[in-house]
Amino acid sequence: MATPDNQTLTFLIFCLSFVVMIPTLHAHIADFDDFWRERELQAKQNLENEYHPNPEQVTEHFNDRVARTLSEFGANNTTRRWLRKKRSISSCKATNPMDQCWRCDPNWEKNRKRLADCVLGFGRNTTGGKDGPIYIVTDGADDLLNPAPGTLRHAVTRNGPLWITFARSMIIKLKEELLMTSDKTIDGRGANVHIAYGAGITIQFMKNVILHNIHIHHILPGNGGLIQDGANHVGLRTRSDGDGISVFGSTNIWLDHLSIYKCSDGIIDIIQGSTAITISNCHITDHNDVMLFGAHDNYTPDEKMQVTVAFTRFGKNLVQRMPRIRFGFVHVVNNDYTYWNMYAIGGSSHPTIISQGNRFRAPRNIAAKEVLKREFTSPEVWKNWDWSSEGDVLLNGAIFIESGDPNAAKKYGVQKMVAFKPGQMVPMLVEFSGTLICNPSKPC
């Protein structure tokens, strides 16, 4: 048998290394054709356009809105006094500023697009399909190559903005990952919609997407293959991981009032140059690796990643990564951490983490009392990372070890929340996390 020469071996090694790199760089795109190259180039430009050079201005804007809401509900009171007071409030119990923006409108069904004006945080410029017509999903079937009109896959692969709603309650079992396109809203209000027992949702090289009021659970890895990913394009995909929601190289994303649990890989992944994202009012349970923000310690474009996680209930049977962060700036605010098995918030590669007004309830395990975990890094390094806590409530022996600039709180504007003691008000702020039951002609 002939022995390959050095030049041939070099070429083979190059080809093999390129194949290995493809999943990292292009996440499950088996055929990176002109269609996807154009999307990638636009996504890189979106990252530059949407990165906020002064993130403290965004946190201050968020804090001011929350402070006004808490003032209306008497935020200087204790939680117990709030629980007595809420009985006298009207039947509309919108208890945080995003919900107050739309939930008390009895005509929400006719004014669905008002929702797009309500997002705060880094995703606050997200409008989804506000500028397009309403598209009604009538059929829970899923065809990968020729999705029929009236199905969810047909809706999300159309060109231009669409506000997608559902004619009835349904369970949609996706045969392979659902590839979202830009300028779309999936709005599950008025129906009981489950994405379950199949593949998850992928937002890749896209911009301006809202996912609202749907259940996502029991998500399985996909086998890949040919899948429609645009109105006039079918792409070849490799195997998907089984994430509930995967955000890859995308900007202006708002994930709101979702109930998510039991996915094969992550609940929500935000990676590879994604920014301008808000996750809010979600209820997450029964999972190990919950949220991953930034996939690699050497992918420096994620330094421009900016994410807000707010008003979310991290519920039963969660282990870790709420979130786990590489690079970037993450504002974790007014969430309820009711349980973790290993740790709540972790990170590596010098991310900035501003924790504000959260309630952390540590598990019984004496070895898991720390809220934070710095991954694969010595104290000599992480002591310079800005990880700050302001107004957090630490229960059952929870420990939050801050690091970095002692004035980080002032630098990032988190002092705005102190006067209102927001951590004590977390039960109110997250009371309606997860999917809502919304009936026409009544406040949602």
FIMARNU-68404 format. One record per residue (C-alpha): x, y, z. Coordinates in steps of 0.5 Angstrom, whole numbers, padded with zeros to 4 digits, always signed. Layout:
residues N
XYZ/...
end
This chain:
residues 444
+0000+0000+0000/+0003+0007-0002/+0005+0012+0004/+0002+0019+0003/+0007+0024+0002/+0008+0030+0007/+0004+0035+0003/-0002+0030+0002/-0002+0029+0010/-0002+0036+0011/-0008+0037+0006/-0012+0031+0010/-0010+0034+0017/-0013+0041+0014/-0019+0038+0011/-0021+0034+0018/-0019+0041+0022/-0024+0045+0018/-0029+0039+0019/-0028+0040+0026/-0029+0047+0026/-0035+0048+0022/-0040+0046+0028/-0036+0051+0032/-0037+0057+0027/-0043+0055+0024/-0047+0051+0029/-0050+0045+0025/-0050+0049+0018/-0048+0043+0014/-0048+0047+0007/-0045+0054+0009/-0048+0057+0002/-0048+0064-0001/-0055+0064+0003/-0052+0063+0010/-0046+0067+0008/-0050+0073+0007/-0054+0072+0013/-0047+0071+0017/-0045+0078+0014/-0051+0081+0016/-0051+0078+0023/-0044+0081+0024/-0046+0088+0022/-0052+0087+0027/-0047+0086+0033/-0043+0092+0032/-0050+0096+0031/-0053+0094+0037/-0047+0093+0042/-0048+0099+0047/-0042+0102+0049/-0045+0105+0055/-0049+0099+0058/-0050+0103+0065/-0055+0107+0061/-0059+0101+0060/-0059+0099+0067/-0061+0105+0069/-0066+0106+0064/-0069+0099+0067/-0068+0101+0074/-0072+0107+0073/-0078+0104+0071/-0078+0098+0076/-0077+0104+0081/-0083+0107+0079/-0087+0101+0079/-0085+0099+0086/-0087+0106+0088/-0094+0105+0086/-0094+0098+0090/-0091+0101+0096/-0084+0098+0095/-0082+0100+0102/-0086+0095+0105/-0084+0088+0107/-0087+0082+0103/-0092+0081+0108/-0095+0088+0108/-0095+0087+0100/-0099+0080+0100/-0104+0084+0105/-0104+0090+0100/-0105+0086+0094/-0112+0084+0096/-0115+0091+0095/-0112+0092+0088/-0116+0091+0082/-0117+0084+0078/-0111+0086+0074/-0105+0084+0078/-0099+0086+0073/-0094+0087+0078/-0088+0089+0074/-0087+0095+0069/-0086+0090+0063/-0093+0087+0065/-0096+0093+0067/-0095+0096+0060/-0100+0091+0057/-0103+0086+0061/-0109+0091+0064/-0112+0092+0057/-0118+0088+0057/-0118+0089+0049/-0111+0086+0049/-0113+0081+0043/-0115+0087+0039/-0108+0090+0041/-0103+0085+0041/-0098+0089+0038/-0098+0093+0044/-0093+0088+0047/-0088+0090+0042/-0087+0097+0046/-0086+0094+0053/-0079+0090+0053/-0074+0093+0057/-0067+0092+0058/-0062+0090+0053/-0067+0088+0048/-0071+0094+0049/-0071+0096+0042/-0074+0089+0039/-0080+0090+0036/-0081+0083+0033/-0087+0082+0027/-0090+0089+0029/-0089+0092+0023/-0092+0086+0019/-0099+0083+0018/-0102+0078+0023/-0101+0070+0021/-0105+0065+0025/-0103+0058+0026/-0109+0053+0025/-0105+0047+0024/-0100+0043+0029/-0097+0039+0023/-0089+0040+0021/-0087+0039+0014/-0079+0040+0014/-0079+0041+0006/-0085+0044+0004/-0089+0047+0010/-0096+0048+0009/-0099+0055+0010/-0102+0055+0017/-0097+0051+0020/-0091+0054+0025/-0086+0053+0020/-0089+0056+0014/-0090+0062+0018/-0083+0063+0021/-0080+0062+0014/-0083+0067+0011/-0080+0074+0008/-0081+0080+0012/-0085+0082+0019/-0090+0077+0022/-0094+0077+0028/-0096+0070+0029/-0102+0067+0033/-0105+0061+0034/-0113+0059+0032/-0113+0054+0038/-0109+0050+0043/-0104+0045+0040/-0098+0041+0042/-0093+0042+0036/-0088+0036+0035/-0082+0039+0031/-0079+0034+0027/-0072+0038+0027/-0070+0045+0029/-0075+0050+0028/-0071+0056+0024/-0073+0063+0025/-0072+0068+0021/-0072+0076+0022/-0078+0080+0024/-0082+0075+0027/-0087+0075+0034/-0089+0068+0036/-0095+0070+0041/-0098+0064+0044/-0104+0069+0048/-0111+0066+0048/-0109+0059+0047/-0105+0053+0050/-0099+0052+0046/-0093+0047+0047/-0087+0046+0043/-0086+0039+0046/-0083+0032+0045/-0079+0034+0039/-0074+0039+0037/-0073+0046+0039/-0072+0053+0036/-0066+0056+0033/-0065+0063+0032/-0059+0064+0028/-0056+0070+0024/-0063+0073+0025/-0065+0080+0028/-0071+0082+0032/-0075+0076+0034/-0080+0076+0040/-0082+0069+0043/-0088+0070+0048/-0093+0066+0052/-0091+0059+0050/-0089+0052+0053/-0083+0049+0051/-0081+0042+0054/-0078+0035+0053/-0074+0038+0047/-0070+0032+0044/-0064+0033+0039/-0065+0033+0032/-0062+0028+0026/-0061+0034+0021/-0062+0034+0014/-0065+0038+0009/-0070+0043+0013/-0073+0050+0010/-0070+0056+0013/-0073+0061+0009/-0078+0062+0004/-0074+0060-0002/-0069+0056+0001/-0068+0049+0004/-0061+0048+0008/-0057+0042+0010/-0056+0042+0017/-0052+0037+0022/-0055+0034+0028/-0058+0039+0033/-0056+0039+0041/-0063+0039+0044/-0063+0046+0046/-0070+0049+0048/-0068+0056+0045/-0061+0057+0041/-0059+0064+0040/-0053+0064+0035/-0050+0070+0032/-0057+0074+0033/-0059+0081+0036/-0065+0084+0039/-0069+0078+0042/-0074+0078+0047/-0076+0072+0051/-0082+0073+0055/-0087+0069+0059/-0084+0062+0057/-0085+0056+0061/-0079+0052+0060/-0077+0045+0062/-0074+0038+0061/-0069+0040+0055/-0064+0035+0052/-0058+0040+0052/-0059+0047+0055/-0066+0051+0056/-0063+0057+0053/-0056+0058+0049/-0054+0065+0047/-0047+0064+0043/-0043+0067+0038/-0044+0074+0037/-0051+0075+0040/-0053+0081+0044/-0059+0086+0045/-0063+0081+0049/-0068+0081+0054/-0070+0074+0058/-0076+0076+0062/-0082+0073+0066/-0080+0066+0065/-0081+0060+0069/-0076+0055+0069/-0076+0048+0072/-0073+0041+0072/-0066+0042+0068/-0059+0041+0069/-0055+0046+0065/-0060+0052+0065/-0057+0058+0061/-0051+0058+0057/-0049+0065+0055/-0042+0065+0051/-0040+0058+0048/-0032+0058+0048/-0027+0062+0053/-0023+0064+0047/-0029+0067+0042/-0028+0074+0044/-0033+0077+0040/-0038+0075+0045/-0035+0081+0049/-0040+0085+0046/-0046+0080+0049/-0051+0084+0053/-0056+0081+0056/-0062+0082+0061/-0065+0077+0065/-0071+0079+0069/-0077+0077+0073/-0076+0070+0072/-0077+0064+0077/-0072+0059+0077/-0076+0054+0080/-0075+0046+0082/-0070+0041+0080/-0065+0046+0077/-0058+0044+0078/-0053+0050+0075/-0052+0055+0070/-0058+0061+0071/-0054+0063+0067/-0047+0061+0066/-0043+0067+0062/-0037+0068+0058/-0035+0075+0057/-0040+0080+0056/-0044+0084+0060/-0050+0081+0064/-0055+0084+0068/-0059+0079+0073/-0065+0083+0076/-0071+0082+0080/-0071+0074+0079/-0073+0069+0084/-0068+0063+0085/-0072+0058+0089/-0067+0052+0088/-0060+0050+0085/-0056+0044+0086/-0049+0046+0085/-0049+0054+0084/-0054+0059+0081/-0049+0064+0077/-0043+0062+0074/-0038+0065+0069/-0031+0065+0066/-0027+0069+0061/-0028+0076+0065/-0035+0077+0064/-0039+0083+0068/-0045+0081+0072/-0049+0086+0076/-0054+0082+0080/-0059+0087+0083/-0065+0085+0087/-0065+0078+0087/-0068+0073+0092/-0063+0067+0093/-0065+0061+0097/-0059+0056+0098/-0060+0049+0098/-0059+0045+0104/-0052+0042+0102/-0047+0046+0106/-0042+0045+0100/-0047+0049+0095/-0049+0055+0099/-0045+0060+0094/-0049+0063+0089/-0043+0064+0084/-0038+0060+0081/-0032+0062+0077/-0030+0057+0073/-0023+0054+0071/-0020+0061+0074/-0016+0062+0080/-0017+0068+0085/-0011+0072+0083/-0015+0073+0076/-0022+0073+0078/-0021+0078+0083/-0021+0083+0078/-0028+0081+0075/-0034+0086+0076/-0039+0081+0080/-0043+0086+0084/-0049+0085+0088/-0054+0090+0090/-0060+0089+0094/-0060+0082+0094/-0064+0078+0099/-0059+0072+0101/-0063+0066+0105/-0062+0059+0108/-0054+0061+0108/-0053+0063+0101/-0047+0067+0100/-0045+0072+0094/-0038+0073+0094/-0037+0080+0090/-0030+0082+0086/-0027+0087+0082/-0028+0095+0083/-0031+0096+0089/-0035+0102+0086/-0038+0097+0081/-0045+0099+0083/-0044+0106+0082/-0041+0105+0076/-0046+0101+0073/-0052+0105+0076/-0055+0099+0081/-0055+0104+0087/-0062+0106+0083/-0065+0100+0086/-0063+0100+0094/-0068+0105+0096/-0074+0101+0094/-0071+0094+0097/-0073+0091+0091/-0070+0084+0093/-0076+0084+0099/-0081+0085+0093/-0079+0079+0089/-0085+0075+0090/-0089+0080+0087/-0085+0082+0081/-0085+0074+0079/-0092+0072+0081/-0094+0071+0074/-0088+0068+0071/-0089+0063+0066/-0094+0063+0061/-0101+0066+0062/-0108+0064+0061/-0111+0070+0057/-0118+0070+0055/-0121+0075+0050/-0124+0082+0053/-0121+0081+0060/-0114+0083+0062/-0109+0078+0061/
end
